[in-house]
Amino acid sequence: MFFMAEFWVAVAFFIFVGLMIYLKVPGMVTKALDERAEVIRKDLDAARKLREEAQDLLADYQAKQRQAEAEAQQIIEEARREAETLKADGDKAMQESLARRTRIAEEKIARAEAQAIAEVRAIAVEVATSAAERIVQDKVAGGLGSTLVEQSIRDLKGKLN
């Protein structure tokens, strides 16, 4: 039995195991594994926390994006309403301007018409006066005739104008 290799391998194995137990190697290995497990657990917790923070940030950015899109839609709608209001105001102002210009043109035409009528009347008065003067001069002769003509012309001008 002392000469058998298996015996010495078994003795060496038991000495090795005994030495390991005496030197508390299994405790050190367990402690090292526990420490490594704790580090891994902390890393996993940190990764989980970072993932939750990233999801919160993503949700915040998505909410801000939706809010910005809603604000952009409101701005677009407000600009559209303002443009329509400006267009309506412009149309109204143009119509008022056109009406005002039409009224001014009609007033100018009425004044020109009145002036033309006055000029025609003045010409008619002059023609009538000169015709009456000739007729009276032809029918009435002498100094009395010219006095009557001048007096009649003065009276006629006053009455016609």
Secondary structure, 3 states (H helix, E strand, C coil): CCCCHHHHHHHHHHHHHHHHHHCCHHHHHHHHHHHHHHHHHHHHHHHHHHHHHHHHHHHHHHHHHHHHHHHHHHHHHHHHHHHHHHHHHHHHHHHHHHHHHHHHHHHHHHHHHHHHHHHHHHHHHHHHHHHHHHHHHHHCCCHHHHHHHHHHHHHHHHHHC
